[in-house]
Amino acid sequence: MKILVLSEPRSGSTNLAKWFKHQEDFTTFIEPYNLVSIDYKNNKDPFTWKFNTENLVIKEIYRPLDETWFKLLNSLVEFSDKTIILYRENKKEQLESWLAAIKSGNWGNKWFESDIKINPSQVNYFNDLVKGFKLNFIDGNSFFKITYEELYQSNEGIDKLINFINIDNLNKNNFPYGERYRTSKSINRLI
C-alpha cells in the first residue's frame, strides 16, 4: 500500500512518518520534493520510485501551490492508495514552533520557548500557507483528515488513523515515536 501524508508544517508529520518507518515492511520517504531532504527525488514521477517493502509512506509538507508543485502533488495523490491530511488546530503553538525552527534551522529536534522571534513577513507567509492548506485540502474534499491534537493529545487518534489505513499488524504501542520538540528552558541558579 502507498500512503501519502500531506501536512501543514509543524503538525507532527515527521513523527508520524518515523512511526511508520519502524513498522514491519514499511519504507518512508520524507519530503521527497524538498531539495534538502535525504529522500529528495529530483522532481521525478513517483511511479518511477524504487522501494523494497510492501508498504510505502510519503510524507510531504504543503507549500503554496504553483504550477510545478501542483503537478508534483497531483502525481503523489494519483500514485497513493490512501491520502492522509494532517493539520493542527492550535495555530498559535504551530506558528511559535515554525518561527523557532526558522530562527534556529532546527526542524527535527527540541527547541526552547526563548527561540521564538517574531518576524512580520514570516508570520504573514505562515498565515497565507495555513489559509491555502485549509482552502485546498481541509475544506470541501473527501480526503481523510486528522489533527495534531487528535493524534498526540488523544488516545483515539491513532486508532482512527489505523482504522483508515486498514493494514494488519500496525503496532500502536510505540506511538508516538519520539518526544515533543517544544520545551521550557529552565534556569538553575545557585543562591
N, C-alpha and C positions, 0 to 999 in steps of 0.2 A: 504494500500500500504506500502511496505517496501522499504526504500530508504537508500542506503549506500553512505556516503560522505567519500571518501578516499582522503587524502590530504597530502601535504608536511607539515612539522612543520612551524608555524608562517605564515599561509596563510589565516587566517580568518575563519577557520573551526569551532572553538568553538563559535564564534559569530553567525555563520550561524546555528549551532545546537540549540543555545539558541533562535534564532528567530523562528525556527520550534517548539520548546518546548512551545512557547507562542501562537501557532496557535490552533485553535479548533480541538480537537480529535487527538492530536499527543503525542506520547511518544518518548523520546530521550534517547539513550544510548551513552554516551560519552566515547570513548576509552574502550570498554568492554574487550579488551585483554591486557590492561595495569594494572599491579599489584596494582598501587596506585590509580586507578580510583574508585570512589564510585559506578560505574556501572560495575566493574570487574565481568566477568562471568566465571572465573576459567577455561578458555580454553574449555568450553562446546560448543557443536554444537549449532549454532543459531536456528536450527529448534526446540530445546527444550526450548527456552527462553519464558518467560511469559510476556505479556503486555496486558493492558485492554482498548486499544483505537483502532480505525480503522486503524491508520497510525503509523508507527514506522520509526524513523530516527536513523541510526547507524553512528556515526562519529568515524572514526579510522584514526590514523596517520601512515603513511608509515614508515617502518623500513627496513633495509637491509634484503633481503629475505634469510632466512634459511629454512630448510625443515619444521619445525614446523609452522613458520609464514606463509609459502606458503600454507600449508593445511588449516590453520585458515582463511586466506584471500580468498582462493577458496570457502570455506564454506560460507563466508559472501556474495561473489558475487552470488553464486548459490541461496542463501536464499533471496536475494534482487530482487525486481521488477525493480528498477532503480538504476543505479550507477552514481554518480557524481564524477568526478576527479577535485580536486581544487588545484591549484598551483599558484605560484607567479612569475611574470616576473622580478621584481626588486630584483635580488639576493643579492645586497649589503644591502638593507634595511632588507631583510629577514634574512641574516646572522647576522646583528647587533642585531636584535630582539632576535634571537636564542641565541647568545652569552650572551646578557643581562639576558635572562631567566635562562640560565645555571648558571651564576655567582650568581644571587640572589635567585634562586629556585622559582622565581615568574613567573608562567606560565600564569596567568589569570588576572593580574592587571597592572595598569600603571607602567611604568619604565622610567628612565631618561637616556638621551643620555650618561651621565657620567658613567652609569652602564656597559658599553661595555668594556670587557677585552679580548684582542686578545690572543688566545692560539692556536699555530700552529696545534697541533694534533686535537683539536676540529674543526678548520677550515677545515682540511683535511677530517675529518669524515663527516662534513656537505656537503662538495663538492661531496664526494662519494655518500652520501644519495640522493642529488639532481640529480646526474647523473643516479643513479639507478631508481629513480622515473620516470625520463624522458624516459629512455630506456624501462621500463616495463609498464608504464601507459599513457604516453603522446604521444609518437611516435607510429604510426602504429597499433592502435587498434580502436575499434568503440565506446568506452565509451564516454559519454557526458563530455565535458571538459569546465571549466570556470576558469578564473584567478581572483586572489585577486583584481587586478586592474579593471577588468570588474565589479565585484560585488560592490566594495567600492569606486571607483572613477568615476563611470559612472551611469547614471540613467537607462541605458538599461540592465545592467547585471542582476538585479533581475527579470526583465520581461523575459529575456531569460531563466532563471532558472525555473520560474513559468510555462512558456510555455512547457518546457521539462517535468516537473513533471505532469502537466495536472490534477491538483486537484482543484476543485471549492473552493471558499471561502478562499483562502490564502490571508492574509492581508499584503500587501507590505508597507502600511503606517508606520508601526513600524520597518521597516528595514533601516539601520542596528540596531540591538539590542545592546545597549551599545555604548561605545566610543573606539576610537583608543588607544592602550596601550602606544605607544611611546609619550613621552612628553619632552619638553625642560625644563631644570632646570633653573629657573630664580633666581637670587640672589638680594635680596633687601638690599640696603646699606643706612645708614644714613651718610650724608656728612656734 
